[in-house]
Amino acid sequence: MNGAKQVVIIDDDDDDCSFLQLGLEQWRPGISINRFVSGDEFINSQLWQEPHNKFNVILLELILPGEDGLAWLRQFLAHECCQGTPIVMYSCLGVDPELCKQAGAAEYLHKPCSMLELKQVADRIWTNWLAD
């Protein structure tokens, strides 16, 4: 793996993925973004299977077709490749952010969010979790 921060976005909505990717790339140049439409696609990917891969941030949609984002959150946090990896949950539902944080999420974004809100969350993640 090169020195770039590895970001994983898991969401079935291409517009949401593009928005998140655009914002993150704007404020954090040099990151490597990997997009997946489901938790299943992510854990079946070569990226997940490679033992040397380390993900620096995972952005996870709470509601995916036929999948439970909180269950994926717990599964990711329990897996060795995600130990210490901040996971940002997001959703358009009126979910209490504390529910996600109690389950282990580092941050929560209500969507649609503004670029400013995304930047604030990205800044907190980089400051609190990824400072070199």
Buried (B, 14 or more C-beta within 10 A) or exposed (E): EEEEBBBBBBBBBEEBBEBBBEBBEEEBEEBBBBBBBBBBBBBEBEBBEEEEBBBBBBBBBBBBEEBEBBEBBEEBBEEEBBEEBBBBBBBBEEBEBEEBEEBBBBBBBEBEBEEEBBBBBBEBBBEEBBEE
